[in-house]
Each structure stands twice: as structure tokens, then as C-alpha cells.
């Protein structure tokens, strides 16, 4: 069935940097099955600038999630960071943040389409919701298939909060040149529907992703000319 071919093509490119539109070393990378957290960089890092970036991300997140004005959000962000500094978590946060920003384009949930701002939002959201220890563990253990549902949700939900998954799936289908019209394929679907495909990817692998996608896509869509 043509849909099955479509699903397999899309899924292969969801987990393979070789399908990225970017030039460079990504095109020669092998298909990752895990999202690993590299060791802390050995080069000199501008910690002050990095922490300023983390603080700014926290401020924006608090403003969006809690409906606070900037002054109140800055105060709340400072409280969160000060609380983390008391137990040494800021250093861990800095390392995790740096590692994430170096590797986010390989994230299986369409990471190659994220902007830097969106990637920052995802990791800060995950650290706020899950805590730094669990965030690091989730990133290290992430794999396409075999994960528990709760862990898969913890990986996908921050992405859904920070990016428009449906729009990015549409862009991905367009970039891959799928034979059907993406507007038709995705008609009536929500971001939650698309997010569920990636939960299935983490829990049941590519076959699970294909099955979840196949249940939601409009099978009657004609192919293009």
C-alpha cells in the first residue's frame, strides 16, 4: 500500500540525520538509536554567558506558562536558579544545557527542524518539569522502541509545548517529497495526534510509529501529478 511506503520513508528520516537538509557531517552520520549525553566539554566555556542564556530561557518559559509579566518572571527565574545553586545543580544544568544545544538536531522528534530558541525551550521545560537528574537520564536512555510510556511522554511533551509538531511534520513531508499532499494527509489532525506517533516511536519503535501514523493519516489522499 502506498501509505505503508510513505510511512517507512518518513520514519527512516525521523531517526536518521542523513535525511537532514543541512550540509556537513550530519549527512554522513549513522542512524542513532539513542540520544546520548556527552561528557562535559574540555574547552573553555563562557559560563556567565551560558547561564545568562539559561536564565533568559527560564524567564520566557515562566512568562508563557504562568502568565507573569517580565519583572515577576525574572524574579521567579532567579528563585529557581538560586535554589538550584544551593545543591550544586546549576553546574549540572550548565553541562546538560551545553550538551543538548550541541546535539538537539539529532533528536528523533524532528529535531533537525527546530530553531535554537525552540531547542532551548525544550530542554529548559524538561529540566523544570522532570528535574535535572531525570532529564539527563531520559536523554541518555532515549531509544526508538522499548521505553516505558511515562518516559516517552516525558521526552515528547516538552517538544509539543515548545514547537508546532503538526506544522513541522507538514514541513518534513514536504521536504521529503512524499507523493500525497501533506495538507490532505494531515487534514483534521492535531498536534496531540502527531505527538502520539512519537510516543509510539519511543515505546514500540519504527513499527509502532508506522502503525500510529497509519491509523491517523487520511488514506484516501491522491498522489500528486
FENCORRA-V288504 format. One line per field, one symbol per residue. phi: phi as a letter, one per 20 degrees, with the letter a starting at -180 (. if undefined). Layout:
BEGIN
phi=???
END
This chain:
BEGIN
phi=.gfffgfffffgefdcffefffeofgfdfeffdcdedffgfeffdfffffffffffffgffffffdmeffffffffffffffffffdmfffffffffffgfecffeffelgfefeffffffffffffffenfffffffffegbeonefgfffffeegffffdceffffffffffffmffefgffgegnedffffgfffffffecmffffgfffffefffeffefe
END
